[in-house]
Amino acid sequence: MKPKVYSVDIDGTLTKTSAWTEEECLTVEPRPDVIARVNELYGKNFIIIHTARRHELYHNTILWLKTHNVRYHAICMEKMPSDIILDLDAVNRLEDL
């Protein structure tokens, strides 16, 4: 099977709520089931973390991803085209991935 590009949103997808301040970006609660699935997909696909967070939140966003062991190949602080988008509004069931 050909590898795919997955764009994975953070707020409401990897996290239970949204984070729009520096402090929230560090303390927002993760969704371990989604993180585990993204980490499974990482080995045979290309994972891009994509978010609409402001660029000023980049550093704290990276720290949160590292703290919660989210595996990814790239990060984009704006939305972009992909083969598959994992976003709270795009995919409702992990088993569909």
Biopython code that builds the backbone (N, CA, C, O; Angstrom):
import numpy as np
from Bio.PDB.StructureBuilder import StructureBuilder

atoms = [
    (1, "MET", "N", (0.833, -1.176, 0.000)),
    (1, "MET", "CA", (0.000, 0.000, 0.000)),
    (1, "MET", "C", (0.885, 1.250, 0.000)),
    (1, "MET", "O", (1.839, 1.345, 0.772)),
    (2, "LYS", "N", (0.563, 2.182, -0.855)),
    (2, "LYS", "CA", (1.316, 3.426, -0.965)),
    (2, "LYS", "C", (1.111, 4.285, 0.292)),
    (2, "LYS", "O", (-0.016, 4.445, 0.760)),
    (3, "PRO", "N", (2.209, 4.838, 0.836)),
    (3, "PRO", "CA", (2.070, 5.726, 2.000)),
    (3, "PRO", "C", (1.192, 6.924, 1.660)),
    (3, "PRO", "O", (1.143, 7.375, 0.516)),
    (4, "LYS", "N", (0.507, 7.421, 2.668)),
    (4, "LYS", "CA", (-0.359, 8.580, 2.498)),
    (4, "LYS", "C", (0.133, 9.723, 3.368)),
    (4, "LYS", "O", (0.887, 9.526, 4.321)),
    (5, "VAL", "N", (-0.311, 10.917, 3.018)),
    (5, "VAL", "CA", (-0.045, 12.101, 3.824)),
    (5, "VAL", "C", (-1.265, 12.336, 4.706)),
    (5, "VAL", "O", (-2.372, 12.549, 4.211)),
    (6, "TYR", "N", (-1.049, 12.295, 6.008)),
    (6, "TYR", "CA", (-2.104, 12.573, 6.973)),
    (6, "TYR", "C", (-1.856, 13.942, 7.573)),
    (6, "TYR", "O", (-0.770, 14.209, 8.087)),
    (7, "SER", "N", (-2.846, 14.806, 7.513)),
    (7, "SER", "CA", (-2.798, 16.089, 8.215)),
    (7, "SER", "C", (-3.636, 15.950, 9.470)),
    (7, "SER", "O", (-4.834, 15.675, 9.401)),
    (8, "VAL", "N", (-3.008, 16.139, 10.603)),
    (8, "VAL", "CA", (-3.665, 15.908, 11.883)),
    (8, "VAL", "C", (-3.796, 17.228, 12.632)),
    (8, "VAL", "O", (-2.798, 17.885, 12.930)),
    (9, "ASP", "N", (-5.015, 17.604, 12.930)),
    (9, "ASP", "CA", (-5.274, 18.813, 13.697)),
    (9, "ASP", "C", (-4.941, 18.564, 15.171)),
    (9, "ASP", "O", (-4.880, 17.418, 15.616)),
    (10, "ILE", "N", (-4.730, 19.624, 15.903)),
    (10, "ILE", "CA", (-4.422, 19.488, 17.325)),
    (10, "ILE", "C", (-5.676, 19.700, 18.168)),
    (10, "ILE", "O", (-6.133, 18.785, 18.854)),
    (11, "ASP", "N", (-6.224, 20.899, 18.114)),
    (11, "ASP", "CA", (-7.302, 21.297, 19.021)),
    (11, "ASP", "C", (-8.603, 20.563, 18.732)),
    (11, "ASP", "O", (-9.186, 20.691, 17.655)),
    (12, "GLY", "N", (-9.042, 19.789, 19.725)),
    (12, "GLY", "CA", (-10.257, 19.004, 19.583)),
    (12, "GLY", "C", (-10.037, 17.685, 18.886)),
    (12, "GLY", "O", (-10.970, 16.891, 18.764)),
    (13, "THR", "N", (-8.823, 17.428, 18.425)),
    (13, "THR", "CA", (-8.491, 16.165, 17.770)),
    (13, "THR", "C", (-7.444, 15.429, 18.609)),
    (13, "THR", "O", (-7.729, 14.362, 19.153)),
    (14, "LEU", "N", (-6.247, 15.984, 18.718)),
    (14, "LEU", "CA", (-5.239, 15.405, 19.611)),
    (14, "LEU", "C", (-5.498, 15.810, 21.059)),
    (14, "LEU", "O", (-5.018, 15.164, 21.991)),
    (15, "THR", "N", (-6.266, 16.892, 21.239)),
    (15, "THR", "CA", (-6.597, 17.385, 22.572)),
    (15, "THR", "C", (-8.099, 17.325, 22.792)),
    (15, "THR", "O", (-8.878, 17.241, 21.843)),
    (16, "LYS", "N", (-8.497, 17.371, 24.064)),
    (16, "LYS", "CA", (-9.928, 17.321, 24.385)),
    (16, "LYS", "C", (-10.614, 18.664, 24.183)),
    (16, "LYS", "O", (-11.823, 18.716, 23.958)),
    (17, "THR", "N", (-9.859, 19.741, 24.261)),
    (17, "THR", "CA", (-10.411, 21.087, 24.070)),
    (17, "THR", "C", (-9.438, 21.894, 23.227)),
    (17, "THR", "O", (-8.390, 21.388, 22.826)),
    (18, "SER", "N", (-9.777, 23.123, 22.964)),
    (18, "SER", "CA", (-8.895, 24.010, 22.201)),
    (18, "SER", "C", (-7.946, 24.757, 23.124)),
    (18, "SER", "O", (-8.226, 24.945, 24.308)),
    (19, "ALA", "N", (-6.832, 25.175, 22.570)),
    (19, "ALA", "CA", (-5.834, 25.941, 23.317)),
    (19, "ALA", "C", (-5.425, 27.141, 22.485)),
    (19, "ALA", "O", (-4.897, 26.990, 21.384)),
    (20, "TRP", "N", (-5.667, 28.326, 23.008)),
    (20, "TRP", "CA", (-5.378, 29.547, 22.239)),
    (20, "TRP", "C", (-4.466, 30.514, 22.970)),
    (20, "TRP", "O", (-4.188, 31.601, 22.463)),
    (21, "THR", "N", (-3.987, 30.135, 24.168)),
    (21, "THR", "CA", (-3.021, 30.963, 24.883)),
    (21, "THR", "C", (-1.754, 30.142, 25.092)),
    (21, "THR", "O", (-1.762, 28.923, 24.927)),
    (22, "GLU", "N", (-0.662, 30.819, 25.458)),
    (22, "GLU", "CA", (0.595, 30.098, 25.691)),
    (22, "GLU", "C", (0.439, 29.060, 26.790)),
    (22, "GLU", "O", (0.919, 27.936, 26.651)),
    (23, "GLU", "N", (-0.229, 29.422, 27.882)),
    (23, "GLU", "CA", (-0.408, 28.483, 28.989)),
    (23, "GLU", "C", (-1.291, 27.303, 28.583)),
    (23, "GLU", "O", (-0.974, 26.155, 28.893)),
    (24, "GLU", "N", (-2.395, 27.582, 27.892)),
    (24, "GLU", "CA", (-3.273, 26.498, 27.457)),
    (24, "GLU", "C", (-2.546, 25.523, 26.540)),
    (24, "GLU", "O", (-2.787, 24.317, 26.599)),
    (25, "CYS", "N", (-1.664, 26.034, 25.700)),
    (25, "CYS", "CA", (-0.918, 25.162, 24.778)),
    (25, "CYS", "C", (-0.051, 24.157, 25.514)),
    (25, "CYS", "O", (0.253, 23.090, 24.980)),
    (26, "LEU", "N", (0.349, 24.484, 26.726)),
    (26, "LEU", "CA", (1.180, 23.573, 27.508)),
    (26, "LEU", "C", (0.359, 22.636, 28.390)),
    (26, "LEU", "O", (0.832, 21.561, 28.758)),
    (27, "THR", "N", (-0.861, 23.034, 28.730)),
    (27, "THR", "CA", (-1.620, 22.289, 29.728)),
    (27, "THR", "C", (-2.886, 21.613, 29.205)),
    (27, "THR", "O", (-3.549, 20.901, 29.958)),
    (28, "VAL", "N", (-3.233, 21.814, 27.957)),
    (28, "VAL", "CA", (-4.451, 21.227, 27.416)),
    (28, "VAL", "C", (-4.393, 19.700, 27.520)),
    (28, "VAL", "O", (-3.342, 19.096, 27.308)),
    (29, "GLU", "N", (-5.521, 19.091, 27.846)),
    (29, "GLU", "CA", (-5.571, 17.649, 28.081)),
    (29, "GLU", "C", (-5.526, 16.859, 26.768)),
    (29, "GLU", "O", (-6.275, 17.161, 25.839)),
    (30, "PRO", "N", (-4.657, 15.857, 26.688)),
    (30, "PRO", "CA", (-4.532, 15.055, 25.465)),
    (30, "PRO", "C", (-5.651, 14.035, 25.322)),
    (30, "PRO", "O", (-6.363, 13.730, 26.279)),
    (31, "ARG", "N", (-5.792, 13.516, 24.110)),
    (31, "ARG", "CA", (-6.670, 12.380, 23.825)),
    (31, "ARG", "C", (-5.755, 11.196, 23.491)),
    (31, "ARG", "O", (-5.364, 11.029, 22.336)),
    (32, "PRO", "N", (-5.411, 10.374, 24.487)),
    (32, "PRO", "CA", (-4.445, 9.288, 24.289)),
    (32, "PRO", "C", (-4.816, 8.316, 23.175)),
    (32, "PRO", "O", (-3.926, 7.803, 22.497)),
    (33, "ASP", "N", (-6.103, 8.049, 22.967)),
    (33, "ASP", "CA", (-6.508, 7.110, 21.928)),
    (33, "ASP", "C", (-6.172, 7.645, 20.539)),
    (33, "ASP", "O", (-5.750, 6.884, 19.668)),
    (34, "VAL", "N", (-6.353, 8.939, 20.326)),
    (34, "VAL", "CA", (-6.037, 9.540, 19.028)),
    (34, "VAL", "C", (-4.525, 9.596, 18.842)),
    (34, "VAL", "O", (-4.022, 9.294, 17.760)),
    (35, "ILE", "N", (-3.807, 9.975, 19.877)),
    (35, "ILE", "CA", (-2.346, 10.031, 19.798)),
    (35, "ILE", "C", (-1.786, 8.648, 19.475)),
    (35, "ILE", "O", (-0.878, 8.528, 18.653)),
    (36, "ALA", "N", (-2.312, 7.611, 20.106)),
    (36, "ALA", "CA", (-1.848, 6.247, 19.834)),
    (36, "ALA", "C", (-2.083, 5.879, 18.377)),
    (36, "ALA", "O", (-1.219, 5.264, 17.753)),
    (37, "ARG", "N", (-3.228, 6.240, 17.827)),
    (37, "ARG", "CA", (-3.524, 5.911, 16.422)),
    (37, "ARG", "C", (-2.613, 6.673, 15.474)),
    (37, "ARG", "O", (-2.134, 6.110, 14.490)),
    (38, "VAL", "N", (-2.370, 7.940, 15.757)),
    (38, "VAL", "CA", (-1.457, 8.730, 14.929)),
    (38, "VAL", "C", (-0.061, 8.111, 14.975)),
    (38, "VAL", "O", (0.608, 8.011, 13.946)),
    (39, "ASN", "N", (0.372, 7.703, 16.137)),
    (39, "ASN", "CA", (1.697, 7.088, 16.267)),
    (39, "ASN", "C", (1.776, 5.760, 15.507)),
    (39, "ASN", "O", (2.837, 5.416, 14.985)),
    (40, "GLU", "N", (0.676, 5.013, 15.437)),
    (40, "GLU", "CA", (0.644, 3.789, 14.629)),
    (40, "GLU", "C", (0.795, 4.119, 13.139)),
    (40, "GLU", "O", (1.513, 3.433, 12.412)),
    (41, "LEU", "N", (0.117, 5.165, 12.703)),
    (41, "LEU", "CA", (0.157, 5.560, 11.291)),
    (41, "LEU", "C", (1.519, 6.118, 10.891)),
    (41, "LEU", "O", (1.890, 6.059, 9.719)),
    (42, "TYR", "N", (2.255, 6.649, 11.836)),
    (42, "TYR", "CA", (3.534, 7.315, 11.589)),
    (42, "TYR", "C", (4.529, 6.423, 10.842)),
    (42, "TYR", "O", (5.227, 6.900, 9.947)),
    (43, "GLY", "N", (4.603, 5.171, 11.187)),
    (43, "GLY", "CA", (5.615, 4.279, 10.624)),
    (43, "GLY", "C", (5.550, 4.088, 9.114)),
    (43, "GLY", "O", (6.585, 3.917, 8.469)),
    (44, "LYS", "N", (4.351, 4.114, 8.542)),
    (44, "LYS", "CA", (4.202, 3.819, 7.118)),
    (44, "LYS", "C", (3.593, 4.967, 6.328)),
    (44, "LYS", "O", (3.273, 4.810, 5.149)),
    (45, "ASN", "N", (3.433, 6.111, 6.962)),
    (45, "ASN", "CA", (2.810, 7.263, 6.317)),
    (45, "ASN", "C", (3.558, 8.528, 6.707)),
    (45, "ASN", "O", (4.484, 8.489, 7.518)),
    (46, "PHE", "N", (3.153, 9.643, 6.127)),
    (46, "PHE", "CA", (3.759, 10.936, 6.431)),
    (46, "PHE", "C", (2.746, 11.736, 7.237)),
    (46, "PHE", "O", (1.657, 12.043, 6.752)),
    (47, "ILE", "N", (3.112, 12.072, 8.470)),
    (47, "ILE", "CA", (2.205, 12.760, 9.387)),
    (47, "ILE", "C", (2.593, 14.234, 9.484)),
    (47, "ILE", "O", (3.721, 14.579, 9.839)),
    (48, "ILE", "N", (1.625, 15.091, 9.158)),
    (48, "ILE", "CA", (1.811, 16.532, 9.307)),
    (48, "ILE", "C", (0.846, 17.013, 10.382)),
    (48, "ILE", "O", (-0.364, 16.813, 10.278)),
    (49, "ILE", "N", (1.383, 17.640, 11.398)),
    (49, "ILE", "CA", (0.530, 18.295, 12.380)),
    (49, "ILE", "C", (0.137, 19.629, 11.763)),
    (49, "ILE", "O", (0.995, 20.436, 11.406)),
    (50, "HIS", "N", (-1.158, 19.851, 11.641)),
    (50, "HIS", "CA", (-1.602, 21.116, 11.067)),
    (50, "HIS", "C", (-2.577, 21.772, 12.032)),
    (50, "HIS", "O", (-3.439, 21.108, 12.608)),
    (51, "THR", "N", (-2.435, 23.055, 12.198)),
    (51, "THR", "CA", (-3.235, 23.765, 13.184)),
    (51, "THR", "C", (-3.460, 25.196, 12.740)),
    (51, "THR", "O", (-2.672, 25.763, 11.983)),
    (52, "ALA", "N", (-4.529, 25.759, 13.217)),
    (52, "ALA", "CA", (-4.821, 27.172, 12.952)),
    (52, "ALA", "C", (-4.331, 28.054, 14.105)),
    (52, "ALA", "O", (-4.659, 29.239, 14.167)),
    (53, "ARG", "N", (-3.548, 27.474, 15.011)),
    (53, "ARG", "CA", (-3.000, 28.277, 16.103)),
    (53, "ARG", "C", (-2.098, 29.377, 15.541)),
    (53, "ARG", "O", (-1.495, 29.235, 14.477)),
    (54, "ARG", "N", (-2.029, 30.464, 16.284)),
    (54, "ARG", "CA", (-1.162, 31.583, 15.887)),
    (54, "ARG", "C", (0.309, 31.149, 15.911)),
    (54, "ARG", "O", (0.697, 30.292, 16.705)),
    (55, "HIS", "N", (1.100, 31.734, 15.058)),
    (55, "HIS", "CA", (2.527, 31.396, 14.972)),
    (55, "HIS", "C", (3.258, 31.644, 16.289)),
    (55, "HIS", "O", (4.259, 30.983, 16.568)),
    (56, "GLU", "N", (2.780, 32.575, 17.095)),
    (56, "GLU", "CA", (3.418, 32.858, 18.392)),
    (56, "GLU", "C", (3.322, 31.664, 19.350)),
    (56, "GLU", "O", (4.056, 31.603, 20.336)),
    (57, "LEU", "N", (2.428, 30.724, 19.066)),
    (57, "LEU", "CA", (2.236, 29.565, 19.930)),
    (57, "LEU", "C", (3.040, 28.347, 19.466)),
    (57, "LEU", "O", (2.907, 27.259, 20.027)),
    (58, "TYR", "N", (3.865, 28.535, 18.452)),
    (58, "TYR", "CA", (4.637, 27.435, 17.867)),
    (58, "TYR", "C", (5.479, 26.710, 18.920)),
    (58, "TYR", "O", (5.396, 25.488, 19.037)),
    (59, "HIS", "N", (6.277, 27.438, 19.675)),
    (59, "HIS", "CA", (7.188, 26.827, 20.648)),
    (59, "HIS", "C", (6.425, 25.978, 21.667)),
    (59, "HIS", "O", (6.794, 24.831, 21.918)),
    (60, "ASN", "N", (5.372, 26.532, 22.250)),
    (60, "ASN", "CA", (4.611, 25.785, 23.250)),
    (60, "ASN", "C", (3.869, 24.603, 22.624)),
    (60, "ASN", "O", (3.674, 23.578, 23.277)),
    (61, "THR", "N", (3.461, 24.740, 21.382)),
    (61, "THR", "CA", (2.815, 23.633, 20.678)),
    (61, "THR", "C", (3.796, 22.473, 20.509)),
    (61, "THR", "O", (3.444, 21.318, 20.746)),
    (62, "ILE", "N", (5.023, 22.783, 20.100)),
    (62, "ILE", "CA", (6.065, 21.750, 19.948)),
    (62, "ILE", "C", (6.349, 21.074, 21.289)),
    (62, "ILE", "O", (6.499, 19.853, 21.351)),
    (63, "LEU", "N", (6.423, 21.860, 22.352)),
    (63, "LEU", "CA", (6.665, 21.284, 23.682)),
    (63, "LEU", "C", (5.542, 20.333, 24.085)),
    (63, "LEU", "O", (5.806, 19.270, 24.646)),
    (64, "TRP", "N", (4.293, 20.705, 23.805)),
    (64, "TRP", "CA", (3.163, 19.842, 24.144)),
    (64, "TRP", "C", (3.247, 18.532, 23.357)),
    (64, "TRP", "O", (3.071, 17.453, 23.923)),
    (65, "LEU", "N", (3.515, 18.627, 22.060)),
    (65, "LEU", "CA", (3.622, 17.420, 21.235)),
    (65, "LEU", "C", (4.718, 16.499, 21.759)),
    (65, "LEU", "O", (4.535, 15.283, 21.815)),
    (66, "LYS", "N", (5.852, 17.072, 22.141)),
    (66, "LYS", "CA", (6.957, 16.276, 22.671)),
    (66, "LYS", "C", (6.576, 15.647, 24.012)),
    (66, "LYS", "O", (6.845, 14.467, 24.239)),
    (67, "THR", "N", (5.960, 16.416, 24.890)),
    (67, "THR", "CA", (5.548, 15.931, 26.207)),
    (67, "THR", "C", (4.611, 14.738, 26.095)),
    (67, "THR", "O", (4.672, 13.815, 26.908)),
    (68, "HIS", "N", (3.744, 14.758, 25.088)),
    (68, "HIS", "CA", (2.745, 13.700, 24.932)),
    (68, "HIS", "C", (3.140, 12.666, 23.880)),
    (68, "HIS", "O", (2.314, 11.868, 23.437)),
    (69, "ASN", "N", (4.410, 12.692, 23.487)),
    (69, "ASN", "CA", (4.990, 11.681, 22.593)),
    (69, "ASN", "C", (4.234, 11.514, 21.285)),
    (69, "ASN", "O", (4.039, 10.395, 20.809)),
    (70, "VAL", "N", (3.809, 12.629, 20.709)),
    (70, "VAL", "CA", (3.136, 12.594, 19.424)),
    (70, "VAL", "C", (4.209, 12.523, 18.338)),
    (70, "VAL", "O", (5.079, 13.390, 18.264)),
    (71, "ARG", "N", (4.146, 11.498, 17.504)),
    (71, "ARG", "CA", (5.128, 11.320, 16.425)),
    (71, "ARG", "C", (4.612, 11.982, 15.154)),
    (71, "ARG", "O", (3.458, 11.794, 14.768)),
    (72, "TYR", "N", (5.463, 12.746, 14.520)),
    (72, "TYR", "CA", (5.072, 13.436, 13.296)),
    (72, "TYR", "C", (6.324, 13.764, 12.488)),
    (72, "TYR", "O", (7.438, 13.737, 13.010)),
    (73, "HIS", "N", (6.129, 14.067, 11.226)),
    (73, "HIS", "CA", (7.234, 14.394, 10.330)),
    (73, "HIS", "C", (7.381, 15.892, 10.109)),
    (73, "HIS", "O", (8.487, 16.380, 9.877)),
    (74, "ALA", "N", (6.271, 16.626, 10.180)),
    (74, "ALA", "CA", (6.299, 18.062, 9.918)),
    (74, "ALA", "C", (5.165, 18.727, 10.682)),
    (74, "ALA", "O", (4.216, 18.073, 11.115)),
    (75, "ILE", "N", (5.283, 20.035, 10.838)),
    (75, "ILE", "CA", (4.218, 20.809, 11.463)),
    (75, "ILE", "C", (3.969, 22.052, 10.626)),
    (75, "ILE", "O", (4.901, 22.670, 10.111)),
    (76, "CYS", "N", (2.711, 22.402, 10.501)),
    (76, "CYS", "CA", (2.321, 23.583, 9.740)),
    (76, "CYS", "C", (1.315, 24.361, 10.574)),
    (76, "CYS", "O", (0.304, 23.812, 11.012)),
    (77, "MET", "N", (1.591, 25.615, 10.788)),
    (77, "MET", "CA", (0.701, 26.445, 11.597)),
    (77, "MET", "C", (-0.390, 27.075, 10.733)),
    (77, "MET", "O", (-0.861, 28.177, 11.016)),
    (78, "GLU", "N", (-0.778, 26.376, 9.696)),
    (78, "GLU", "CA", (-1.908, 26.762, 8.855)),
    (78, "GLU", "C", (-2.384, 25.519, 8.119)),
    (78, "GLU", "O", (-1.629, 24.556, 7.981)),
    (79, "LYS", "N", (-3.607, 25.526, 7.651)),
    (79, "LYS", "CA", (-4.169, 24.355, 6.983)),
    (79, "LYS", "C", (-3.584, 24.203, 5.578)),
    (79, "LYS", "O", (-3.216, 25.193, 4.945)),
    (80, "MET", "N", (-3.497, 22.942, 5.085)),
    (80, "MET", "CA", (-2.889, 22.664, 3.788)),
    (80, "MET", "C", (-3.514, 21.424, 3.152)),
    (80, "MET", "O", (-4.169, 20.654, 3.855)),
    (81, "PRO", "N", (-3.337, 21.203, 1.852)),
    (81, "PRO", "CA", (-3.902, 20.011, 1.196)),
    (81, "PRO", "C", (-3.199, 18.731, 1.643)),
    (81, "PRO", "O", (-1.993, 18.733, 1.891)),
    (82, "SER", "N", (-3.954, 17.646, 1.745)),
    (82, "SER", "CA", (-3.422, 16.347, 2.159)),
    (82, "SER", "C", (-4.279, 15.243, 1.561)),
    (82, "SER", "O", (-5.379, 15.494, 1.068)),
    (83, "ASP", "N", (-3.769, 14.025, 1.609)),
    (83, "ASP", "CA", (-4.572, 12.878, 1.197)),
    (83, "ASP", "C", (-5.693, 12.626, 2.198)),
    (83, "ASP", "O", (-6.836, 12.376, 1.815)),
    (84, "ILE", "N", (-5.355, 12.694, 3.478)),
    (84, "ILE", "CA", (-6.316, 12.422, 4.536)),
    (84, "ILE", "C", (-6.158, 13.488, 5.613)),
    (84, "ILE", "O", (-5.040, 13.800, 6.025)),
    (85, "ILE", "N", (-7.270, 14.041, 6.064)),
    (85, "ILE", "CA", (-7.246, 15.051, 7.120)),
    (85, "ILE", "C", (-7.939, 14.465, 8.341)),
    (85, "ILE", "O", (-9.097, 14.053, 8.273)),
    (86, "LEU", "N", (-7.222, 14.433, 9.456)),
    (86, "LEU", "CA", (-7.788, 14.000, 10.729)),
    (86, "LEU", "C", (-8.045, 15.252, 11.543)),
    (86, "LEU", "O", (-7.117, 15.849, 12.089)),
    (87, "ASP", "N", (-9.297, 15.644, 11.621)),
    (87, "ASP", "CA", (-9.703, 16.891, 12.253)),
    (87, "ASP", "C", (-11.022, 16.629, 12.953)),
    (87, "ASP", "O", (-11.796, 15.783, 12.506)),
    (88, "LEU", "N", (-11.295, 17.327, 14.028)),
    (88, "LEU", "CA", (-12.523, 17.063, 14.753)),
    (88, "LEU", "C", (-13.752, 17.176, 13.865)),
    (88, "LEU", "O", (-14.764, 16.532, 14.142)),
    (89, "ASP", "N", (-13.694, 17.966, 12.819)),
    (89, "ASP", "CA", (-14.828, 18.122, 11.924)),
    (89, "ASP", "C", (-14.769, 17.185, 10.715)),
    (89, "ASP", "O", (-15.718, 17.140, 9.933)),
    (90, "ALA", "N", (-13.674, 16.437, 10.548)),
    (90, "ALA", "CA", (-13.505, 15.614, 9.343)),
    (90, "ALA", "C", (-13.633, 14.115, 9.617)),
    (90, "ALA", "O", (-14.198, 13.395, 8.794)),
    (91, "VAL", "N", (-13.130, 13.634, 10.736)),
    (91, "VAL", "CA", (-13.169, 12.204, 11.050)),
    (91, "VAL", "C", (-13.737, 12.052, 12.455)),
    (91, "VAL", "O", (-13.247, 12.672, 13.399)),
    (92, "ASN", "N", (-14.750, 11.243, 12.590)),
    (92, "ASN", "CA", (-15.373, 11.059, 13.889)),
    (92, "ASN", "C", (-15.006, 9.743, 14.563)),
    (92, "ASN", "O", (-15.191, 9.589, 15.770)),
    (93, "ARG", "N", (-14.482, 8.786, 13.783)),
    (93, "ARG", "CA", (-14.180, 7.477, 14.330)),
    (93, "ARG", "C", (-12.758, 7.080, 13.959)),
    (93, "ARG", "O", (-12.386, 7.086, 12.786)),
    (94, "LEU", "N", (-11.968, 6.734, 14.975)),
    (94, "LEU", "CA", (-10.584, 6.319, 14.728)),
    (94, "LEU", "C", (-10.507, 5.083, 13.861)),
    (94, "LEU", "O", (-9.565, 4.933, 13.083)),
    (95, "GLU", "N", (-11.480, 4.191, 13.978)),
    (95, "GLU", "CA", (-11.427, 2.963, 13.199)),
    (95, "GLU", "C", (-11.616, 3.223, 11.703)),
    (95, "GLU", "O", (-11.386, 2.328, 10.890)),
    (96, "ASP", "N", (-12.033, 4.435, 11.332)),
    (96, "ASP", "CA", (-12.158, 4.780, 9.915)),
    (96, "ASP", "C", (-10.808, 5.102, 9.275)),
    (96, "ASP", "O", (-10.718, 5.222, 8.053)),
    (97, "LEU", "N", (-9.776, 5.239, 10.075)),
    (97, "LEU", "CA", (-8.461, 5.601, 9.526)),
    (97, "LEU", "C", (-7.738, 4.389, 9.001)),
    (97, "LEU", "O", (-6.618, 4.505, 8.504)),
]
sb = StructureBuilder()
sb.init_structure("model")
sb.init_model(0)
sb.init_chain("A")
sb.init_seg("    ")
for serial, (resi, resn, name, xyz) in enumerate(atoms, 1):
    if name == "N":
        sb.init_residue(resn, " ", resi, " ")
    sb.init_atom(name, np.array(xyz, "f"), 0.0, 1.0, " ", f" {name:<3s}", serial, name[0])
structure = sb.get_structure()
